[in-house]
């Protein structure tokens, strides 16, 4: 029974390495043999195990990640043409990209791009007498101002380099509310090794997907802890390095019910200041246990990588 559990965690960890490889190479041709090799499986066994672990076939997973990546480009990279987005996300033709994108989101890539709130920032330059457009524009400005005012009251947002971090992590796909359970498993692994007594220990959550783009059942996150020395891992725990990263950083002391507002306001600040989101995943750096805070609040830096 115990050996079965160990085998399962090893399988999940190795599939996780394959997922990371896929996410970092979406712009390239992805071949089953190459991906299976990264996870140390034969192609036959990898294909079967990948579906068991993720609930998707390999091909469906790759297509979904490419479409979600293209949606992120359309939202955050206004300087990219539709053709460039198609090429940068690994599609072999513009027609294939457009057809697959519309099947996924119900909108063509161009319609999706134009439905972004960024379009309203241009309306003020137009002499439009369309009452609906003016109303939408005014609502957008109101929402932006509300977000910026809330952010100003709760955080001193700035752009800076977040130094490199050595991390141990366990990945989660699905219900974001389960991230606490994942952290508990990570700490159970860390305690016997004395890692919970490290100086300047921080917990870091990496958000590989955006809930605005990815179905909630497919959201992927990594529950991480910083390391100040080299360690051996086993089971579902893996290692990674988060390199020096230029970020919009918003330091907060907030309740759990304020996190969505905090993230949204930080993204608004980024956009209004003219910064562009980089390809790296956003992350939060946690400095306390909210259970030990007198108001049960989190002390956290929300970090959005930028170009």
N, C-alpha and C positions, 0 to 999 in steps of 0.2 A: 504493500500500500504506500509506504513512504517513498520507495524507489519510483513508483508510478508518479507521485507528486513531483519528485525531483525531475523526472523526465519531462513532465509537462511544463515546468517552469523553464527548463533548458530550451525546449522547443519554442516557447513563447519569446524568450530572449533572442534566439537566433532568427526567428521571423521578424522581430523588431529591428534587427540589424539590416535585414533585407528591405524593410519599409523605409528606414533612414536612407539607404542607398537609392531607392526609387525616388524619394522626395528630392534628393540632391541631384538627380540626373534626368529629370522630366524632359529637359530640352534635347536629350539625346535619344537614339534608338535603344530601347530597352529589350534585351533578349533574355528569355527564360533561363538559359544555361548560365549566363553571367550572374543573374540575380540569385539563382539557386546556389552558385558557388560562394557568394557573399555570406549566405546563411549556413554553408557547409552541409548541404543536402544534395542528393541526386535530383535532377529535374523532376523525375516522376514523383518522388516522395515530397519534394518541396511544394509542387502544385497542389497536392492533396492537403498537406498540412496548412498551407497558407489559407485555403478556404475554410478549414476547421477553425483556425485562430481568429481570422478577421471577419468571417461571415460573407466574404465576397470572393469571387474568382480573381485570379491575378490580373487578367485582362480588364475586368470591370473596375478593379481598384485603380489601375494605372489611368484608365480613361477618366474616372472620377477625380483623381488628384490633378490631372492635366486641366480639366475643366475648371476646377476650383482655383487652381493657380492662375488660369487665364482671367477668371472673374476678379481675382485680387489685382492683377495688372490693370484691368479695365477700370477698377475703382480708384487705384492709387497712382497709375502711370499714364496721365492724360497725354503725354507726349508720344506714346506708342500708338501706331496705327493698328487696325484690326489684323492686318497681314503680319505685322511684327509680333503681335501677341500670339498669333497662331504658330509662328515659327519658333518663338521662345518657349513654347509649351509642348513642342515635339510633334505637332500635327503635320502630316505630309502634304496636305492641301488645304486651301482656304475654304473650299466647299465642304470638305469633311469636318473641319473645325466648326463652321457655322451651323451645319446640320446637327452635329452632336451637342453643341452648346444650347441650341434652341430646344432640343429634346430634353435637356437637363433642367433648364431654368424657365422654359416657356417663352423666352424672348431671344431675339437674334443678338449677337454680340454688340452690334451698333445700338439696338434698342436698350440693352442692358447698360451700356456706357452712358447713353443719354439720360437714363433714368436716375443716375447718380446725383445726389444732392449738389455736387460741384457745379452742375449746369446752372443752378440758380444764381451763382456768383457772377454769371455773365449777363443775367437778365437786366441788371441795372444799366448796362451799356446800350440796351435796346430801347427804342421808342415804341414799346408795345402798348396797345390799348386793351389788351385782353385782360379782363378783370380777374380771371382765374390765375393767370400767370403772375400778376402783381400780388395777389393774395398769397400764393405759394412762396413768392420771393420774400414777402414781409414775414411770413411764418418761419422761413428758413433763417432769416436774419435774427429774429426773436430767439429761436432755438440756439443759434450760435452764441448770441450774447449771454443767454442764460447759462450755457455750458461754461463759457469763459469766466463769467462772474463766480460761478460755483467753484471752479478750479482755483481761481485767485484766492478765494477765502479758505481753501483747504490744502493747497500745496504751493510750493515755490518751484514751479516747473522751469527746467533749464536743459540745454543741450550739453552733453559731456561724454567723455569716453568711460564706459564701464569696464574696469580692468578684467583681465582673463580670470576665469574661474575653472578649477578642476572639480568635476561633479561625479557623484554616484547617483544613479537614478533608476526608477521603475516607471514604465510607460502605462498609460491608461487610455483605452478607447471607449467612448460612450458617455454615460451619465457623469457630468462634471461634479455632481454632489458626492460621488464616490472617491474623490481625490483624497479626502481625509483618511479613508481606509488604506489607500495606497501609501500615504505617508506613514501610517502606523506600521505597515509591513517593512518599509524602508528603515524606520527607527529600530524595529525589532532585530533587523540585520546589523545595524550600526552599534547598538548598545554593547554587545559582548566584545566588540573590537575597540572599545573606548573612544569611538568617533563622536559620540554625543557630548564628550567633555572637551572637544576642541575649542581653542580660543577663536573668537570671531565666527563661530558657526552660524551659517545662514541656510535657510531653506529657499529653494528656487523652483517656481513652477514655470515651465516652458509651454506656451500655447501654440501648438503646431498648426491648428486650424482656427478659423474665425466662425463663430456661430451665425454671422450674417451671410456666410457663404456655404458652410458645411452643415449637413443634416446633423441634428443633435446626437443621433445614435452613432455617428461616425467621427465625432470630435475626438482628436487625439491630443493628449497632454503628457508631460513628463514631470513626475514628482522627484525633485533633486535635492541633494544636500552638498554643501561645499566640503572639500577635502584639503587638508594641509600637508598630507603625505600620501605616498603611494600605498594602495591596498589591493588585495586580491578579492575578486568578486566571485559569487556563485549563484546558482539559481536564476531568479528573475532580475537580479541587480546587474546593471551595466555601468560602464564608465564613459564619460565624454568630456571634452574640453570646450568651454564657451569662450571664444577668443575675445581680445579687446574689441569692444563694439561701440560705435558712435550711436548714441541714443537720445531721444527725448525722455527725460527722467522726471517723474512726478512723485515726490515723497509724500506719503499719506499716513494719517492715523485715523482709520475709518472702520465702521462696522461692516459686517458681511453683506448687509443689504445695500451698501453704497458702492460696491465694486463695479457694477455695470456703469453707473454714472461716472465713476473715476476713469474707467477705460475710455468711455465715449468722449468725455471732456478732454482727455489727453490727446486723443486722435483729432478732435476739433482744433486744439491748440496747434498741433503739428501742421494741419492743413492751412490754418489761417496765417501761420508764420512762414508758409511757403516751402516747408520741408517735404520730402518725398520718402515714403516708407521703403526701407530696404527689403531684400528678399528674406532675410533672417526672421525667425519667429519671435514675436514679442514675449517678454517674460516678466515675472514679478519676483522681487527679492524680499524675503520675509525676515524680520529682525526679532520677532517675539512670538510667544505662544499666547494667542488671544484669550485662552482660558485663564491666564495669569494676569491679564490686564484688568484694572478695576472697572472698566466699562466694556470689557470683552471686545476690545478693538484690535485691529491688526496694524502693526507698524510696517509699512511696505513701500518699496520703490517700484512704481510701474514703469517699465522700460520698453520703449518702442524703437527698434533699430531704424536708422534713417541713412539715406545715401550721403 
